[in-house]
């Protein structure tokens, strides 16, 4: 592979991360983004002799042996149609979008027949160390030689490689990300609707609450299209986000109407399907998360008084959704993102800690402290589900943007705390 050139079309956050990691390992990189970004990228990478910024994807495609499209999932068809015909004879092409269905269809439609297709997806954000994180490789239309070359190039990331088909990728990605994102997006909308920064009072404190707040803000600090593409373009995600909204609404109705026996029966039924029976649990001997780790990462000052009890509607709805769809989350741990592992960990904590689940159910029926928040959370979950079912990218963008703006001034501190929390949890996983 002497002289092997890697091309990157799209230099957003993930494209830049790939450029820096691969070039640091000695690979020669040719990269581009929109032409209006050319001068800025040239300046940004001026000190990196292994990265050459070109003006457009035609130049990258003609000169590269392995081309990675790192663009928004919603734009992949248009971009591949524009630059795909310029692909170098015998080259390898892939993409790192979070939804492979439109990506693979675009490659099949617009790439020359002599081009091999090997796609990838790093299942983490651009600011997470890729070492030990899942990296999906998809050998869609390629020789063994081409696949080995891609594996060699991306081996420098130090990620945990998982081999899947495009269809398997989209199903597992939906299982591990779509509903998780919907939950955090709905939390943000609920807090925004009630004009509250939850860490500034005594309402949201403690380990589970720290996860909710930090990961919600982490998502709203990112680019809207990352989550919109995964939800709207992945057919598997539609069913799951719709079910999450249904689970949230129906559980909230049971709480609102005081139907304690029905609520308990439904939640414990979901617990058995997702986490197993008494004496035969599906969770491991040790919890995924230790409470003392999560308690360290609070954005606000912990009050001296006892935290307010919470019914944790978002977690109950998540487990109810998994139960309704027959999803066993532990089956996908090899492809799980840091966010998913944290969210599954706190759900497991709620359902396996003696007395905690019963306390949540009691609070859901008897305590009205969080009624307003739960109402807005339910409205938000249904709003995201409707947006997805209608395929409304622009509506999604607008819904996301107004809440992002509400929290924007608080992102810097939140991301720092969230990164530290994720790092501590990942380090704990390795022990």
C-alpha positions as CSV (number, residue, x, y, z in Angstrom):
1,X,0.0,0.0,0.0
2,X,2.9,2.3,-0.5
3,X,1.7,5.7,-1.8
4,X,-1.9,4.8,-0.9
5,X,-4.1,8.0,-0.7
6,X,-7.2,8.4,1.4
7,X,-9.8,10.9,0.2
8,X,-12.2,12.7,2.5
9,X,-15.3,14.4,0.9
10,X,-16.8,16.4,3.7
11,X,-14.8,18.1,6.5
12,X,-17.3,18.5,9.3
13,X,-16.4,17.4,12.8
14,X,-16.1,13.7,12.0
15,X,-14.3,14.3,8.7
16,X,-11.7,16.4,10.5
17,X,-11.3,13.8,13.2
18,X,-10.6,11.1,10.6
19,X,-8.2,13.5,8.8
20,X,-6.2,14.1,11.9
21,X,-6.1,10.5,13.1
22,X,-5.3,9.0,9.8
23,X,-2.7,11.6,8.9
24,X,-1.0,11.2,12.3
25,X,-0.7,7.5,11.5
26,X,1.2,8.4,8.3
27,X,-1.5,8.1,5.7
28,X,-1.6,10.7,2.9
29,X,-5.0,12.5,3.0
30,X,-6.7,14.6,0.3
31,X,-9.8,16.3,1.5
32,X,-12.4,18.9,0.6
33,X,-15.6,20.5,1.7
34,X,-17.8,23.1,0.1
35,X,-15.7,25.5,-2.0
36,X,-16.5,28.4,0.3
37,X,-14.7,26.6,3.1
38,X,-11.5,26.0,1.1
39,X,-9.4,28.9,2.4
40,X,-10.4,28.2,6.0
41,X,-9.5,24.5,5.8
42,X,-6.2,25.3,4.1
43,X,-5.3,27.5,7.0
44,X,-6.5,25.0,9.6
45,X,-4.4,22.2,8.2
46,X,-1.5,24.3,7.1
47,X,0.9,22.6,9.6
48,X,0.0,19.1,8.6
49,X,2.1,17.9,5.7
50,X,0.1,14.7,5.3
51,X,-3.2,16.5,4.6
52,X,-3.8,18.3,1.3
53,X,-7.0,20.4,1.0
54,X,-8.5,20.4,-2.5
55,X,-11.2,22.7,-3.9
56,X,-13.9,20.0,-4.6
57,X,-14.8,16.4,-4.6
58,X,-13.9,15.8,-8.3
59,X,-10.2,16.5,-7.5
60,X,-10.4,14.3,-4.4
61,X,-12.1,11.4,-6.3
62,X,-9.7,11.4,-9.2
63,X,-6.6,11.2,-7.0
64,X,-7.6,8.9,-4.1
65,X,-7.4,5.2,-3.7
66,X,-10.0,5.1,-0.9
67,X,-12.6,7.8,-0.7
68,X,-14.8,8.3,2.4
69,X,-17.9,10.5,2.0
70,X,-18.4,12.2,5.4
71,X,-21.5,14.3,4.7
72,X,-25.0,14.6,6.1
73,X,-27.2,11.5,5.5
74,X,-29.8,13.7,3.9
75,X,-27.3,15.0,1.3
76,X,-25.5,11.8,0.5
77,X,-27.4,11.1,-2.7
78,X,-26.8,14.6,-4.1
79,X,-23.1,14.6,-3.2
80,X,-22.4,11.1,-4.6
81,X,-24.3,12.0,-7.8
82,X,-22.1,15.0,-8.2
83,X,-18.6,13.5,-7.5
84,X,-19.1,9.7,-7.9
85,X,-18.5,9.6,-11.7
86,X,-15.1,11.2,-11.1
87,X,-13.9,8.2,-8.9
88,X,-10.5,6.9,-9.8
89,X,-10.5,3.6,-11.8
90,X,-10.4,0.7,-9.4
91,X,-10.7,2.8,-6.2
92,X,-12.6,1.9,-3.0
93,X,-15.5,4.1,-1.9
94,X,-17.3,4.2,1.5
95,X,-19.2,6.6,3.7
96,X,-19.6,7.2,7.4
97,X,-23.2,8.3,7.6
98,X,-25.3,7.0,10.5
99,X,-27.9,5.6,8.1
100,X,-26.7,3.2,5.4
101,X,-29.8,2.7,3.4
102,X,-29.6,6.0,1.4
103,X,-25.8,5.8,1.3
104,X,-25.7,2.4,-0.3
105,X,-28.4,3.3,-2.7
106,X,-26.5,6.3,-3.8
107,X,-23.3,4.4,-4.3
108,X,-25.0,1.7,-6.4
109,X,-26.7,4.4,-8.5
110,X,-23.8,6.8,-9.2
111,X,-20.5,5.0,-8.8
112,X,-18.8,3.3,-11.8
113,X,-19.1,-0.5,-11.8
114,X,-15.3,-1.0,-11.4
115,X,-15.4,0.8,-8.0
116,X,-15.5,-1.4,-4.8
117,X,-17.8,-0.3,-1.9
118,X,-16.6,-0.7,1.7
119,X,-18.5,1.5,4.1
120,X,-17.8,2.4,7.8
121,X,-19.4,4.1,10.8
122,X,-17.6,5.1,14.0
123,X,-20.3,4.7,16.7
124,X,-19.2,7.7,18.8
125,X,-18.9,11.5,18.5
126,X,-16.0,13.4,17.1
127,X,-14.7,14.4,20.6
128,X,-14.6,10.8,21.9
129,X,-11.4,8.9,21.8
130,X,-12.0,6.2,19.1
131,X,-9.8,3.6,20.8
132,X,-11.9,0.8,22.0
133,X,-15.1,2.2,20.6
134,X,-17.2,0.3,18.0
135,X,-16.3,0.8,14.4
136,X,-18.7,-0.9,11.9
137,X,-17.2,-2.1,8.6
138,X,-19.6,-3.0,5.8
139,X,-18.2,-5.0,2.9
140,X,-20.9,-4.3,0.4
141,X,-19.3,-4.8,-3.0
142,X,-15.6,-5.5,-2.7
143,X,-12.8,-7.9,-3.1
144,X,-11.0,-9.4,-0.1
145,X,-8.0,-7.3,-1.1
146,X,-10.0,-4.0,-1.0
147,X,-11.5,-4.9,2.3
148,X,-8.1,-5.6,3.8
149,X,-6.8,-2.3,2.6
150,X,-9.7,-0.4,4.3
151,X,-9.2,-2.4,7.5
152,X,-5.5,-1.5,7.4
153,X,-6.2,2.2,7.0
154,X,-8.8,2.4,9.7
155,X,-6.9,0.2,12.0
156,X,-5.0,3.2,13.3
157,X,-8.2,4.4,15.1
158,X,-7.7,1.5,17.5
159,X,-11.5,0.9,17.5
160,X,-13.3,-2.4,18.1
161,X,-14.3,-3.5,14.6
162,X,-17.7,-5.0,14.0
163,X,-18.6,-6.6,10.6
164,X,-22.2,-6.0,9.5
165,X,-24.3,-5.7,6.4
166,X,-25.9,-2.3,5.7
167,X,-29.4,-3.6,6.7
168,X,-28.0,-5.0,10.0
169,X,-26.3,-1.7,10.7
170,X,-29.4,0.3,10.3
171,X,-31.5,-2.1,12.5
172,X,-28.9,-2.1,15.3
173,X,-28.3,1.6,15.0
174,X,-32.0,2.2,15.4
175,X,-32.1,-0.1,18.4
176,X,-29.2,1.6,20.2
177,X,-29.5,5.2,19.2
178,X,-32.9,6.3,17.8
179,X,-35.0,6.0,21.0
180,X,-32.1,7.1,23.2
181,X,-31.8,10.3,21.2
182,X,-35.6,10.8,21.2
183,X,-35.6,10.6,25.0
184,X,-32.9,13.2,25.5
185,X,-34.3,15.5,22.8
186,X,-37.7,15.3,24.6
187,X,-36.1,16.1,28.0
188,X,-34.6,19.3,26.5
189,X,-37.9,20.4,25.0
190,X,-39.7,19.8,28.3
191,X,-37.1,21.8,30.3
192,X,-37.2,24.5,27.6
193,X,-41.0,24.7,27.7
194,X,-40.9,25.2,31.4
195,X,-38.1,27.7,31.1
196,X,-35.8,25.9,33.6
197,X,-32.2,24.9,33.8
198,X,-32.7,21.7,35.8
199,X,-29.3,21.8,37.6
200,X,-29.9,25.2,39.2
201,X,-32.4,23.9,41.8
202,X,-33.1,20.9,43.9
203,X,-35.4,19.2,41.5
204,X,-32.8,17.2,39.5
205,X,-29.9,16.0,41.6
206,X,-28.1,12.6,42.0
207,X,-26.6,10.1,39.6
208,X,-29.5,9.4,37.3
209,X,-30.3,13.1,37.1
210,X,-26.7,13.9,36.3
211,X,-26.9,11.5,33.3
212,X,-30.2,13.0,32.0
213,X,-28.9,16.6,32.2
214,X,-25.3,16.0,30.9
215,X,-26.3,13.9,28.0
216,X,-29.3,16.0,27.0
217,X,-27.1,19.1,26.8
218,X,-24.4,17.0,25.0
219,X,-26.9,16.2,22.3
220,X,-28.2,19.8,21.9
221,X,-24.6,21.0,21.7
222,X,-24.1,19.0,18.5
223,X,-25.3,19.6,14.9
224,X,-29.0,19.0,14.4
225,X,-28.6,17.0,11.2
226,X,-26.7,14.2,12.9
227,X,-29.9,13.1,14.8
228,X,-32.4,14.1,12.1
229,X,-30.7,11.9,9.5
230,X,-30.6,8.9,11.8
231,X,-34.2,9.2,12.8
232,X,-35.9,10.3,9.5
233,X,-33.8,8.3,7.0
234,X,-33.6,5.0,8.8
235,X,-36.8,3.1,8.3
236,X,-36.1,1.0,11.4
237,X,-36.0,4.2,13.6
238,X,-39.6,5.3,12.6
239,X,-41.2,2.3,14.3
240,X,-39.1,2.8,17.5
241,X,-39.6,6.5,17.9
242,X,-43.3,6.1,17.3
243,X,-43.5,3.4,20.0
244,X,-41.5,5.5,22.5
245,X,-44.0,8.3,22.1
246,X,-46.8,5.8,22.6
247,X,-45.2,4.3,25.7
248,X,-44.6,7.7,27.2
249,X,-48.2,8.8,26.6
250,X,-49.8,5.6,27.9
251,X,-47.7,5.5,31.0
252,X,-48.3,9.1,31.7
253,X,-52.1,8.5,31.4
254,X,-51.9,5.7,33.9
255,X,-50.1,8.0,36.4
256,X,-52.5,10.9,35.7
257,X,-55.6,8.8,36.2
258,X,-54.2,7.0,39.3
259,X,-54.4,3.5,37.9
260,X,-51.7,2.1,40.2
261,X,-52.3,-1.6,39.6
262,X,-52.3,-1.3,35.8
263,X,-49.1,0.8,36.0
264,X,-47.4,-1.7,38.2
265,X,-48.5,-4.6,36.0
266,X,-47.3,-3.0,32.8
267,X,-43.9,-1.8,34.2
268,X,-43.1,-5.1,35.8
269,X,-44.1,-7.0,32.7
270,X,-41.7,-4.8,30.7
271,X,-39.0,-5.4,33.3
272,X,-39.3,-9.2,32.9
273,X,-39.2,-9.0,29.1
274,X,-36.2,-6.7,29.0
275,X,-34.2,-7.6,32.1
276,X,-35.3,-11.2,32.8
277,X,-37.1,-12.9,35.7
278,X,-36.2,-13.1,39.3
279,X,-33.4,-15.6,39.6
280,X,-32.7,-15.5,35.8
281,X,-31.8,-11.9,35.0
282,X,-30.3,-10.8,31.7
283,X,-28.1,-8.3,33.3
284,X,-24.6,-9.2,34.5
285,X,-23.4,-10.0,38.0
286,X,-22.1,-6.4,38.3
287,X,-24.1,-3.3,37.3
288,X,-23.1,-1.5,34.1
289,X,-22.8,1.7,36.1
290,X,-21.8,2.4,39.7
291,X,-23.8,5.1,41.3
292,X,-20.8,6.7,43.0
293,X,-19.2,7.4,39.6
294,X,-22.3,9.3,38.3
295,X,-22.7,11.2,41.5
296,X,-19.4,13.0,40.9
297,X,-20.6,14.8,37.8
298,X,-23.1,17.4,38.7
299,X,-23.4,20.8,37.0
300,X,-24.9,22.4,40.0
301,X,-24.2,22.4,43.7
302,X,-25.8,19.5,45.5
303,X,-28.3,20.7,48.1
304,X,-28.0,19.6,51.7
305,X,-31.6,18.4,51.7
306,X,-32.7,15.0,50.3
307,X,-33.3,15.0,46.5
308,X,-36.9,15.2,45.4
309,X,-38.4,11.8,44.4
310,X,-38.9,11.3,40.7
311,X,-41.1,8.9,38.8
312,X,-38.4,8.7,36.0
313,X,-41.1,8.6,33.2
314,X,-38.4,8.8,30.5
315,X,-36.7,5.6,31.8
316,X,-40.0,3.7,32.4
317,X,-41.0,4.6,28.8
318,X,-37.7,3.5,27.4
319,X,-38.0,0.1,29.0
320,X,-41.7,-0.2,28.0
321,X,-40.7,0.7,24.4
322,X,-38.0,-2.0,24.3
323,X,-40.5,-4.5,25.7
324,X,-43.2,-3.7,23.1
325,X,-40.7,-4.0,20.3
326,X,-39.0,-7.2,21.6
327,X,-35.6,-5.4,21.9
328,X,-33.1,-6.9,24.4
329,X,-30.6,-4.1,24.7
330,X,-27.8,-6.3,25.9
331,X,-27.7,-8.1,22.6
332,X,-26.3,-4.9,21.0
333,X,-23.6,-4.0,23.5
334,X,-20.8,-4.7,20.9
335,X,-22.3,-1.9,18.7
336,X,-23.3,0.4,21.5
337,X,-22.4,4.1,21.7
338,X,-21.2,5.8,25.0
339,X,-24.6,7.5,25.2
340,X,-26.5,4.2,24.9
341,X,-24.3,2.4,27.5
342,X,-24.9,5.2,29.9
343,X,-28.7,5.3,29.3
344,X,-29.0,1.5,29.5
345,X,-26.8,1.6,32.7
346,X,-29.2,4.1,34.5
347,X,-32.2,2.1,33.3
348,X,-30.6,-1.1,34.7
349,X,-29.8,0.8,37.9
350,X,-33.5,1.9,38.3
351,X,-34.8,-1.6,37.7
352,X,-32.3,-3.7,39.7
353,X,-31.9,-1.5,42.8
354,X,-34.1,-2.9,45.5
355,X,-37.1,-0.6,46.3
356,X,-36.2,2.1,43.7
357,X,-38.7,1.0,41.0
358,X,-41.5,0.7,43.5
359,X,-40.7,4.2,44.8
360,X,-40.9,5.5,41.2
361,X,-44.3,3.9,40.7
362,X,-45.6,5.3,44.0
363,X,-44.3,8.8,43.0
364,X,-45.9,8.5,39.6
365,X,-49.3,8.0,41.2
366,X,-49.2,10.0,44.4
367,X,-46.7,12.9,43.9
368,X,-47.5,15.8,41.5
369,X,-44.1,17.5,41.8
370,X,-43.0,16.6,38.3
371,X,-46.5,16.7,36.6
372,X,-45.7,19.7,34.5
373,X,-42.3,18.4,33.4
374,X,-43.9,15.0,32.6
375,X,-46.7,16.7,30.6
376,X,-44.1,18.7,28.5
377,X,-42.0,15.6,28.1
378,X,-45.0,13.6,26.7
379,X,-45.9,16.4,24.3
380,X,-42.3,16.7,23.1
381,X,-42.0,12.9,22.6
382,X,-45.1,12.9,20.4
383,X,-43.9,16.0,18.6
384,X,-40.6,14.3,17.6
385,X,-42.4,11.2,16.6
386,X,-44.8,13.1,14.3
387,X,-41.9,15.0,12.8
388,X,-40.1,11.7,12.0
389,X,-43.3,10.0,10.6
390,X,-43.8,13.0,8.2
391,X,-40.1,13.1,7.1
392,X,-39.9,16.8,8.1
393,X,-36.2,17.8,8.1
394,X,-36.9,21.5,8.2
395,X,-39.4,21.1,11.1
396,X,-36.9,19.0,12.9
397,X,-34.2,21.6,12.4
398,X,-36.4,24.4,13.7
399,X,-37.6,22.4,16.8
400,X,-34.0,21.5,17.6
401,X,-32.6,25.1,17.0
402,X,-34.9,26.9,19.3
403,X,-34.1,24.6,22.2
404,X,-30.4,24.6,21.4
405,X,-30.5,28.4,21.6
406,X,-32.2,28.2,25.0
407,X,-29.3,26.1,26.4
408,X,-26.5,27.6,24.3
409,X,-24.8,29.7,26.9
410,X,-24.5,26.7,29.3
411,X,-22.9,24.3,26.8
412,X,-19.3,24.9,27.5
413,X,-19.4,23.8,31.2
414,X,-21.9,21.0,30.5
415,X,-19.8,19.5,27.7
416,X,-16.7,19.6,30.0
417,X,-18.5,17.8,32.8
418,X,-20.2,15.4,30.3
419,X,-16.9,14.4,28.7
420,X,-15.4,13.7,32.1
421,X,-18.4,11.6,33.1
422,X,-18.2,9.5,29.9
423,X,-14.4,9.1,30.3
424,X,-14.9,7.9,33.8
425,X,-17.6,5.4,32.8
426,X,-15.5,4.1,29.9
427,X,-12.5,3.7,32.1
428,X,-14.6,1.9,34.6
429,X,-15.8,-0.5,31.9
430,X,-12.3,-1.6,31.2
431,X,-11.6,-2.6,34.8
